[in-house]
Amino acid sequence: MARGGVAESVLLYLKSLAAVVLRKMKTIAIKRNALLLLFCVFLVLRASCTDAEIEPLARPPLVRDDKFGAEGNFCTTSPESIVFPLRVLFVVDSSESILVTDPGDPVSGETGRERAVSETWRKVLEGGPEGVRVGILRFSAEAHSETPEDLDTPPDGLPDSYYTTDTGLLQAGTAGLRVTDRTTNYLNAISEAYFELRTELKTADSESLPLSKYLVIFLSDGLPDVDSHEALQNTEENILDAVKQLKDLAARYHVGVFQFHTAYLSSDKGLAYDKSAQQLLQRMAEMGDGTFRSFPSGESLNFLHIDVSAARRVFTLKGMSAVNQNAVVDRNQILDYLFPADAGADGDASDGADQANRPDAAASTPEDAGIEDADVEPDAVDLRLFVDIDGDELPGCAEPLVDSDGDGVADITERRIGTDPLVPDTDDDGLNDRLEWRMQTTGFDARDPSDAKCFIPDPCVDQNQDGFCDCLRDVDMNGQCDCVVDDEQPCHDDLGHDCVDEDGDGLCDCPDADRDERCDYDDRDQDGLNDCEEIFIGSAKNGYDTDADGLPDWLEQHAQSNPVSDDRLQDLDWDQTLNGEEVLAGTDPWCNESATRSLGSYRYVVEKLHDDQGTTCYSFKIGNITLVPSATNPNADFPGNGWNRILFFIAEVSFDDPGAFPIYRVACVMVRYEPDGNYRNPPSGRVSLREKDFVSAGAFNATKDCIWPKAR
């Protein structure tokens, strides 16, 4: 260290010491003598100091009253309070032989198989239970659905579902079972059932699948009877393997209950034939965890042996997590601030920055980056843009950065790249600023509305010349748009138009049901990531927690862990703290913040209280959540104006399937913080949350469900 530096440090120390001494001196003479003495000591030190390793005293960090915590009680979801999806698929033999084993009624023409199927689906749909759908599949040489349903006329022309609640469609499908063909192909029937089941599972909400019950009811009057070139395929081994594939498909999607039931109608070919057919169908039922029933000739066919009631599940706690949406820890943004990339002619960071000259991305300080005695001179430091835990007046590893709009891009970064710190998607293209900033080397720009392609406009056609674009959704062809002014399928405007062209470019404008002059992008699972963003991230568009690890996709994306693969037991930064623990603690899984972890990490206490009628109750305390001073926003209360949105997530799973996709509830608390004067609202920095404050994730709406302090 330079001699002058040592002297300056000593001088600062002597000055502070002199101030203390002066306050305690009683007379002017003593004060004068003390000053002379201290000055002499300084002269001696200045003349005799060497290059010894003497460091200046570290400036103590600013004392901030910026912590927040919550406590309360909650119970797991009651088995009686949730809709449990039920799907029933009838797979019915319609080969010509069944004309003999199940002839139609002489008067009505109705067959026993029609009556049994009709009685069952009417029982299932009785009372209009939510979440119940039925499908009918007829097979002979070929197999095809009798109940395809287009829910929103997809562009590929394929049905959305092969299950329905439309009684008219079910009646027609049941009547279609009278149609027969010459042969019986089991493999074709099971393969078609696999396709229809997979179609349904792919569009289902992943959280609902562990609670669901999927039934296949397979009815035949004999062994497979196929053409010669298919005979070798329809072996018992292949048929049982096909049933196993159905079962494995259901397990892969974490279906709560899957059962493959079989029923046999006795034929006219004798006892030996009946025995072989019965054995095959019984083994199929055993493979599919179902039941088997044989109906002798003349006995009325029914499916009373099959439990078609919905399943009930007991829930257990998978985990609890919290996050301050307006604080982000991100070593990449800190390094980008400390070591900015080469700037372009307009002063913005260039896309072609020389990455070879930048420090190691895993580093958290200049020294960690391999830069000794680095002369770090970033833009003028604004201490309101980060929480200076270590007191060095520079953002460091795991020090929370202010993120006023909660998009994952800190205000300190948004200033540099020219995006709006109060708007999560500056260019309104469907990708939040964080995603586009991370993908900037692949051509994305958070200020370019044309690069994401999240909204592909339809042409505005006005054939009736009424001054408005023709209706895009009119499935029933009644001349009126199918949209309605509600949360399910909102129209573009209050007049019922689902397509308008206000800018006159010949293309339909993007939807804007809330009239905020910004596009509305679909978020079917309501997890905070719209469908387009989930495509780029790779997460599920119909699931709140793609990897079923108990951490919501949005939280993992915010914390930079992996939302599509369970990485909780990994340690990306080699700091002896697992990724899952870092996400829960609000620290950065990509940098070693062990020196300051105790000051910034969230603290959890979750304790079991008691069990009561299928539910388990818990108490919890979560504290040490750091608050930040979000930016001033003259146009709205939030985002900005010092407000922090704190989210609490409860994840639950079926007691007997802990690896299933959890169901989530969310609570939200608004807290305000201002460093000047250490103003905090609520002043105590704590709230008590009640059971009713936790809202089902699919129904959560931050605008109406977040809890604000009484005095604002």
Steps between C-alpha positions, in 0.01 A plus 500: 500500500637851420644707787267788423201269525605385845547857617159599374341209681682590821399864459134401468535293814674784686231742394228277640700449818553875534130557474437266788772656710378853430150415616638385831752781563387760749735787432632679196858438613450126515334501160791698354760271655312192375489634149873580508572151625290331232656717228850400615408134494370544146828664385703218648285236331507680167879511510555143610222289336612208284329271244370272778167325428277749679142516372254784562211426731197371312203730498223343705193416291195723519252377758179428310165407645412317179396153613156343474339180623169318514348238723177309519323167476358297214364154436544274200218489250195299598433201271141619469586852383664431164356392166642158421507443124343178375541366145317191377581350158284217361684277251227285341528208257290547185608198297235307307499217754347730758179503294453147632627543857321833551206533261281808500162520670227385257298814563745782573806352334711599804782259582622398844832678446319824417282472807795422732711785363208745514405405857860545615573838346163635617588390852845660474360832376200506734482835674746663262814444709791724408808333358326188363519404131414185302631356175376218273730306268364238257732238352496211256767477229560872562443715806371855523338736745127560508535810719765737359454854623653825373514739793663791321540385137880451501683593182615142429141381468541225764252476786606650831355207689339162449306539824187707538210598725271573205208259544397542137846396384502209746159380383616505139822323596310234688266440205807468278594180685242315286725537196705183448791380288646160422800454736627571853835675542595547866829676429337764283243563773759535778726715279212737430418508872865590565483788252175635644623468857830672418315785326297554817798481733709745297240774539410429864621719783796318649389587855164329442643174365611354836142552616339348192353162415522360147296190413504287185210254463579242230215280372535211253330172406811301421862461407663725241384397154710681242618473143794270435760775473403634846468166676861488615469841664190427709671256731420489869848630580461805275150571626607488866798719417265753338289511819820549701593793278165661584571448869854638464365803314269579790787453748725730297242777532448423872134404455359428845302189404514312169298184444448284192178298545381223272167327433425192293184407313476123451514390140333215312834326435499273805654480846859449379492823302329684787765385746790626287332836441413538868857423604640761262257768612559416866878532454446834324301622802767378741771676300298823511409479874135457403222243541362232270140384456356233272140516378351167387267499202163637595619688810445874499824688436602768752806664651389496862824324599694818419531789746437808288504744791767768519811439709571669832854585606657591833758778473830560673732800499772488232656830597461871567692781333510879494644769275521876475396557141674839493844386614728290281840343562694440179879483478483551121329837536747603770795409279337672204482814713853475641656393169273640226529360150636722221253776425370573153499837332177597668632416845298178538660164564589349166383154402855414394667567834844346537420223745864385506599820684231462764568334835404146587121484505508290816681772693325711759772761559782644287746284692290186440502588133879484493542879502729620776499866603229554240420862433120459494338825399138433392244772449429719797374268772142553616471330837122482458542244222635218718532390860858563608540219753880513525528881500738533203254721304511259204252222417645165594425131495148428628430861596138559396453729202189716467263362235208742500289321237583146615615383157832364623702785347633728773443874467877541492506286183191653343669841518794361305308317227229763453193302612221625724553406867125532561384277211584125503479472120628830366435429132168319564596203284407221742848433645597669824811716510696239698459235229593734218800636692626146558449411133652818357792309346249307286346813352233594754458858614274602787423822309405334169130403479549294184745231613296271728209409266278416798198651324431409137219727380217373282394703197216740566222404258180705481284319247173639635648852495376592845825680579631223724714195435294186451470267797790258545323268748152394394500123543121469508473708180226723641657816363607624842841488661537224757700722734332636809595789721637306797820344623454177308506622141498879493409694189728767364246768578169550679307465174591133470764526229777244532707668228549870436749695292535836668831581333360421153786274393267227371586265789312424820640686798626295794244438779475768768205406718620704801539816288850576624623557142725197526447156348345221706700178465352167606618347825284191521654368823504844669857450624628847411674383182289541187477214251751656261759549775455139609583386147837677519566379855386147419255480788144367481223730383245301700694450821599724791805287583642323195758287682271427799772601748282714726637828359273690257631560147489879544703483822765276341525725195534802731769327707682358195465136595357246251118495477491198265732265689522439873839649592438557870784267601756663271743769615574718199729744681681244717428694816381196699139620474268304270303675226166419663611660825621809316170546317311474828744739673485762224876472434679450169569136401764624255737681739660432836352741752598300808658808661170688514242220480386537859415865436296455186343152494135435585431301816226236520329323787216266396355273769226241490215568741241223464299278263127541464263310266739449212684832535825589675551842656825693533638818653770699323736792542700643211731792571806701396347586163688807373296797377617739229408858399329447165505790254264796496195446281277807455246307289400222740532382859677184387744403365746738663460770764687294756252212493620141523276208399573200725363164384455187711445161335359183655560179301297186576503149353293186538610314811556178303683665208763743635670530159185627329441851371407714802196719527578854614345775705637854506487786749618850417601789727590856397771672709649846448855601582688830478866514615483869588379487856469120483129532423319168483130420457380306689730650765544174689633325193281198573157373401283209605352297216179303535380193318275705273793717390639206302325485162503214251783573256276463195262764635759737649473858379762733647287808434224386736664233717809686629469633856589869542568680831194668644670841493647569155 
